[in-house]
Amino acid sequence: MLRLISSSSKSKSSKTLASYSVPIHFPNPHHLSGSSANSTKIPPLNRYLNRFSSHGFARNPANFADFNQNWSGLRNFSCESSSSVRRETLNYDVVIVGAGPAGLSAAIRLKQLCRENDVDFSVCVVEKGAEVGAHILSGNVFEPRALNELLPNWKQEEAPIHVPVSSDKFWLLSETRAFPFPSPFNNHGNYVISLSQLVRWLGAKAEELGVEIYPGFAASEILYDTSDKVIGIATNDMGVAKDGSKKETFQPGVELKGRVTLFAEGCRGSLSEKIISKFNLREKGQGQHQTYALGIKEVWEISEEKHDAGSVLHTLGWPLDPKTYGGSFIYHMKDRQVAIGLVVALNYRNPFLNPYEEFQKFKHHPAVRPLLEGGTVLEYGARTLNEGGYQSIPYPVFPGGAIIGCSAGFLNVPKIKGSHTAIKSGMLAAESAFGTLHKESPLENFWDSLKSSWIWKELHSARNYRPAFEYGLFPGLALSALEHYVMKGRSPWTLKHGKPDHEATDEAKMWRTIDYPKPDGVISFDMPTSLYRSNTNHDHDQPAHLRLKDPKNPENVNLPIYGGPETRYCPARVYEYIADENGCQKLQINAQNCLHCKACDIKDPKQNIKWTVPEGGGGPGYTVM
Amino acid sequence: MKIIVAIKRVVDYAVKIRVKPDKSGVETSNVKMSMNPFCEIALEEALRIKESGRASEVVAVSVGPAQCADTLRTGLAMGADRAIHVDYPGTLYPLSIAKILKALVDAEKPGLLLLGKQAIDDDCNQTGQMVAGLLKWPQATFASKVVFDEENKVATVDREVDGGIETLSLDLPAVITTDLRLNQPRYATLPNIMKAKSKVIKKVTPHDLNVEIKSDLEAVQVAEPPKRKSGTVLSSVDELIDRLKNEARVI
């Protein structure tokens, strides 16, 4: 029954996903009129409040039976929440926000250290995706360096790392031709993987070691004590209606308190950004602001003859103009699957640029199109990534915890790899956190261990490539060649980044709209079709998680001055300007479509859009991304 | 009174499904699986009946491969007291499930058996009806409202049928299958999920229940529906008649 509804809706090409997806949601909202009004219900809150105590202890599943009895009779109410409903508090030694490469590696490393030192610390990982790996998207050509340190037996333990890189090509594209160049990368020893699959495997490994992972729960609030030290996080209330009232299924959030809290939310993490601004971590770190790019990716299944497992291709040039940094990638995975994507730096100037449409255009290039003909798209997705590198690393330690992985920003831009440094940063943070818990050594050791690790060396020698492209594509290539072949990373200078991404957008009057070709439905697709393939969904009856600081800003600033860029850079068509009854254009936010990429949080010219976390369990459902 | 709720682990409703290249079925590896939404509604109804004091215990039951235990844990986290996993890794059809449920009902002797009206992967809508037939119990399917009278052991059920709403009165024990508008299932809370991790799930096999899994049905091929062709706008009635006669050949 449901499948029929969803397949017929594909023919409504002009509507966005939100407008026709309502009928297929569970639970259906219009039941509320009758049946449940009479049912007597004990509010669920009371049922579980009776059983929990607030003291930390080893949360080993084997011990569960024992301490269950110790708890009965002890109660703890946490009254620190600002909501009128009291929230349950659960205590752990370490709370990690985000079950990605960094978060899970930190969890695994902590448990390994516990075993080595014959102690046990309880570790809890909360993840906003419906399952571990659902929100993970990456190219991905994986350098196993950090994984070799964390789990040396990954091959025997059947990690989903199977396809070694077999060839490494690099093309400069013009509209009709592809010019091969010597590849600046050295991917020998690396593997083409699906990071989502690898993270699922890491999650299973973490659970084997006793880490508690809770997917479907979104950390929305940071908890502080009276001295402004971070003592944990709180998950958001579930079952809140669009107008803010409590639905029948309302459940208050839960407070997860940790002696150490690690934020591993990925690029532009919503809580991490709050921490960074509260504790001034950018100034205390390397000093520069972070710069970003938006990556849009599809995984295709192509015909056997065209597939070449392990083949890696990167391109520069068309369809992007020389002033816009970005490029594409095509990686051949296993099972005839191919990952293809376009990365566009978010400091582009033309407000009419539409990265999604540029990606669709790219697939039509004569050198790319034949690969995809006859294939089918399995998944679609998008995510922003860090490009600031060495110059933008914030000081990652704050009272009560640390920021790890892409939330801090350890991506090596010229290599286009950040997974290995994320894993390593998680491991180093775990080691410092273990020291703090076990021997009361300061958590600030994490910063020192970062600076003496290979992450630092790697990012230091990679620091000048991306800033060189501030001068344009060809000067950038020339400077990069200089950096790579002559200076070999030992330049005495450190180039600075240009303006922050949101300030780089020119006013609309300086540019003209771009006429993008219509999708052909075979190689290129319209937005609703692509969104359908991301398996993204949110319960529609919840407050929109994209908050506007000034609700009038879109109509007063974004639309007249910048031409409404959010309608173009969002890879999920969350933002649309629709004429209201008076014929005035008003911003409509289709929050349900959101892919959690954070592009709007980064690129909005006046930083008016704030991405906050929606109810846990929503968002994309990536499996092979 | 005990309530047994039968739940099924299916492909999550938000996932875009694909047919396997060899057309033997739908791709289920690397795909998110969750509890069938109608089974969630059935479980929620059972929990509400228990919370109103009219039932003593809610037992969640699932038949399938080892991963069904995860779905049962979600059921435990929502509030079920016990869970039974009938382990069988192969293909299952509604009649086999009905036979297994009958065996479990004979063993557990519940006052009510709740199921979702159909599973969203096969849309069979058969299991509830079949098990009621096997048990010779009264059945009310597509329930949109359930009112219990514990003293007289009667359940009054509103059914959503094609003609409107039909109200039936059933003597207990009975089988009820739930439809969408019955209730809105609760969220499993974090503390409950934690507790459910340690609860024991009883594991049995069809052999233990003396049920032989065999089927007279065999899925020969699964294929995607043909692509919809676009319509054309015709200019006159004559053209319509001409097309219907000569192209579509229906008149």
HADDOCK unambig.tbl for C-alpha pairs under 7 A between the chains (distance, minus, plus):
assign (segid A and resid 1 and name CA) (segid B and resid 123 and name CA) 6.84 0.50 0.50
assign (segid A and resid 26 and name CA) (segid B and resid 37 and name CA) 6.90 0.50 0.50
assign (segid A and resid 27 and name CA) (segid B and resid 184 and name CA) 5.58 0.50 0.50
assign (segid A and resid 28 and name CA) (segid B and resid 180 and name CA) 6.91 0.50 0.50
assign (segid A and resid 28 and name CA) (segid B and resid 181 and name CA) 7.00 0.50 0.50
assign (segid A and resid 31 and name CA) (segid B and resid 181 and name CA) 4.66 0.50 0.50
assign (segid A and resid 31 and name CA) (segid B and resid 183 and name CA) 6.98 0.50 0.50
assign (segid A and resid 35 and name CA) (segid B and resid 145 and name CA) 5.78 0.50 0.50
assign (segid A and resid 35 and name CA) (segid B and resid 182 and name CA) 6.36 0.50 0.50
assign (segid A and resid 35 and name CA) (segid B and resid 183 and name CA) 6.99 0.50 0.50
assign (segid A and resid 36 and name CA) (segid B and resid 183 and name CA) 6.17 0.50 0.50
assign (segid A and resid 40 and name CA) (segid B and resid 52 and name CA) 5.91 0.50 0.50
assign (segid A and resid 41 and name CA) (segid B and resid 48 and name CA) 6.61 0.50 0.50
assign (segid A and resid 41 and name CA) (segid B and resid 51 and name CA) 6.43 0.50 0.50
assign (segid A and resid 41 and name CA) (segid B and resid 52 and name CA) 6.58 0.50 0.50
assign (segid A and resid 42 and name CA) (segid B and resid 51 and name CA) 6.60 0.50 0.50
assign (segid A and resid 61 and name CA) (segid B and resid 198 and name CA) 6.51 0.50 0.50
assign (segid A and resid 64 and name CA) (segid B and resid 198 and name CA) 6.48 0.50 0.50
assign (segid A and resid 249 and name CA) (segid B and resid 186 and name CA) 5.16 0.50 0.50
assign (segid A and resid 249 and name CA) (segid B and resid 187 and name CA) 6.74 0.50 0.50
assign (segid A and resid 533 and name CA) (segid B and resid 16 and name CA) 6.29 0.50 0.50
assign (segid A and resid 535 and name CA) (segid B and resid 14 and name CA) 5.76 0.50 0.50
assign (segid A and resid 535 and name CA) (segid B and resid 15 and name CA) 5.19 0.50 0.50
assign (segid A and resid 535 and name CA) (segid B and resid 16 and name CA) 6.10 0.50 0.50
assign (segid A and resid 537 and name CA) (segid B and resid 14 and name CA) 6.78 0.50 0.50
assign (segid A and resid 623 and name CA) (segid B and resid 30 and name CA) 6.14 0.50 0.50
assign (segid A and resid 623 and name CA) (segid B and resid 31 and name CA) 6.66 0.50 0.50
